[in-house]
Amino acid sequence: MDKDKKIGKSEVLIIIPAYNESGNIVRVVDEIRNKYSEYDYIVVNDGSLDQTRKVCHANHIHILDLPVNVGLTGAVRAGMRYANYHDYKYAIQLDGDGQHKPEYIKTMLKAMIELNADIIIGSRFKTQRKPITARMIGSQLITYAIFITTRGKYIGDVTSGMRLFNRKMIKRFGYQLNYRPEPDTLAYLINSGIKIEEVQVDMRERVEGESYLDVINSFKYMTHVLINILITQWFRNR
């Protein structure tokens, strides 16, 4: 796209990675268009195998259409490059399943400015306790691993995909391979001097579709993340 064809005049771009979200994406985007039109948005269709692309075009949704599935990291990277190209000051990632509420963007922006933070996480557990479930126990283990390896930085909601990034982080997540939207990257970033803070938010339950993180995949995911936090991060370029 040409630089003069930027969607709007907002300083904020909402990046919505979407993989097989045909049942959710219209509702997600309509909420933004109808209630939060002060923000720009882009749906990054990550090579969906369902009707996500057709649904987006039929409903005149702004879409960055990736021809193949590149995974969350690749989809977010594409969105960040779009944000950088169009000179957005802030970018926020909202999931395409509708769990994240745009009403909290204003609060997160305020916190970023007041705290001079590079990343603000929309956290379910900033002021509330995690429920005792197998998945939340895994999340807590990751929280403790980050706490230990960063000498005391507590991140309560390590798996939250609702994250606000400043201009510096837009460039880094867009163009540096060591920057991935995963929990292990939080430890790496904090140890690299990046300031990360949390803001309490409320999230919805997924309406349609299913998360790929079933019991087996959740265990594999947690193990992989813990290894990256405890060992691999020390070998990544800073």
N, C-alpha and C positions, 0 to 999 in steps of 0.2 A: 504494500500500500504506500501511496505517496504521503509525505509528511503532512501536507496540508489537508489530508482527508481524515484527520483525527476525529474520532466519534463525537466528542464533546469538549467542554472547556473546563472540566473538573480537574483538580489536582490529584484526585484519587481514582485509581482504576481497580475495579473488582475483577479478579481473575477467578474463573469458575472452571476448573478441570472437570471434564465429563467423560466417563466411559460407561456406555450402555445405560444412560440416564434418560431414555425417551419418556419414561413415565413420570419423571420429576422435573425436568429442565424447564418446561414452560411455566410451571408454578413458581419455580425459583426466580426466573427472570421477570415474570410479571410482577412479583412483589417488589423487585428493585425498580422497575419502570413506573409502577403506579404509586409507590410510597417513598422511594429514595432516588428520585431522578437527578438529584444533585451530584450523584456519582456516576461515572462511566463504568462500563462493564465489557468483558469479552468472555465468551464461552470457548474454551479450548477443547474441541472434540478430539479425544485421544484415540482415533481409529476405531470408533465404536462399531460393534457388529450388529447392533439393533438399529432402530430408526431414529437415533439421536440427530443425525445430520439432517434428514428429511424434515423432522419435526422442527428443528431450528429454522430452516429455510422457510418452511410453511408459515411460521409465526414471526418472520422478519426479525429474528434474533441475531445479534452481532456474533459472528462465529469465526474462530481461527481453526480451520479444518485440517487436522493432521491426517495424512493418507494411511498411516499404519499406527498401531498401538506402540507407544514408546514408554508407557508407564507414568506414574505420577511425577517422578523427577523430571522426565522429558517434557511432560505437559506443562508443569509449572515453569520450567526453564523457557519454554516457548512463550508463555504469557509474560514472563519477566522481560524477555527481549522485546516483545511488543510494547510493554510499558516504557522501557528505556528508549526505544526508537521514537515514541511519541511524547517523550519528555514529561512523564508523570512524576510527581513529587513523592507520591505514596502508592503502594500497591497492597491490596489485601486479598488473601486467598479464602474463598468460600467454597465449600464442597457442593457438588452438583446434585446431592440427594436431598437438599432442603433442610438439613439439620442446623445450619448456622443462621442466626438471625441478623439481618443487616442493621437492625436498630442499635446494635452495639458498636457500629463503626465509629460513630461520633465520640463515644466514650473512649474508645481505643486511640483515636487520633489525639484527643485531649491528653491522655496519659503519655503518649509518645512525645508530645511537645513538652509537657511539664517535667517528665522524668529524663528527657534528653536520651531516649532509648533508640536503639537501632531496629529492634523487633519487639512488638507487643503481641502476646499470645492471648487469645480469648479462652479463658480457663474456666472449666466447670468446677475446679477445686481450689481456687484462690482463697475463698473464705468458707468453703463447704468441704466436709470430709468425703473421701472416696467410699463408695459402697463396697462391702466385702464380697467380691465375686472373684472367680479365677482370673478373669481378664484384668480386673482392677488390681489384684495382687501382683500380676505381671507388670502393670503400669507402675506400681509403687516400687518394685525392684529397680526399674529403670530410673525412677526419680532418685532413689538412694545412690545408684551408680553415678549419676550426674553429680549429686551432692558431694560424693567422696572425691571424684576426679577433678572437680572444680574448686575444691577447698571451701565448700560451704554454700554454694548457690543452689537454692531449692526451687525446682520447677515442678509444680503440682500436677499440671495436666500436660504430660510429655507427648501425648498422642493427638492433641488437638490440632486439627487442620485449619483452624481459624487463626490466621497470623497476618499481622500488619507489618509491612516492611518500608523503611525509608529509602531515599534515593540511592544511598551507598549500597544497601542490601539488594536493591533491584538489580544493580549492575553485577554484583557478585554472584547472585543466584542465577542470573541470566547467562553469565559467560565463564564462570570458574567451576571446574568439574568437581571440586571438593565440597561444593555447596549443594546439599540435597534437602528436601523438605521432610526429613526423618528425625526421630528423637535423638539418635546418636550425634547428629550434626549440632544439636544444641550444646552439648558438652564441648565439642570441637570449637564452636564459635565463641563460647564464653572464655575458653582458654586462649583464644586468639584476640581477646580484648573487646569483643562485641557485647554491647549491653542489651540484655533481654529481660523484659518484665512481663508480668501477667495482669490481666484485668478479669474480674469475675463476670461470667456470662451464663446465660441459660441456653440450653440447646434442645431442639426437638428430636423426637424419634424419627427414624427413617420411615417414610410412608410406603414407598414401593421399592422393589428390588432388595438385594441382600448384599451385605458386606462379604468380601472374600475371606475375611479373617474368622474362619470357623475354629474349633478347638485345636486341631492339628496345625493349621497355618498360624494361629495365634502363638502357639508354643515355638514354632520355627522362627517366627518374626521376633519374638522376645529374645530368644537365644542369639540370633544374629545381631540384634541391636546391642545387647549386653556385651558381646565380644567386641563390637566396634567401639563401644564406650570405654571398656576396660583396657583394651589392647590396641586396636587398629588406629584410633584417633591420634596416638602419639607418633605415628609414622606418616600422617597426612601432611602435605605441604601447608605452611602457614603464611 
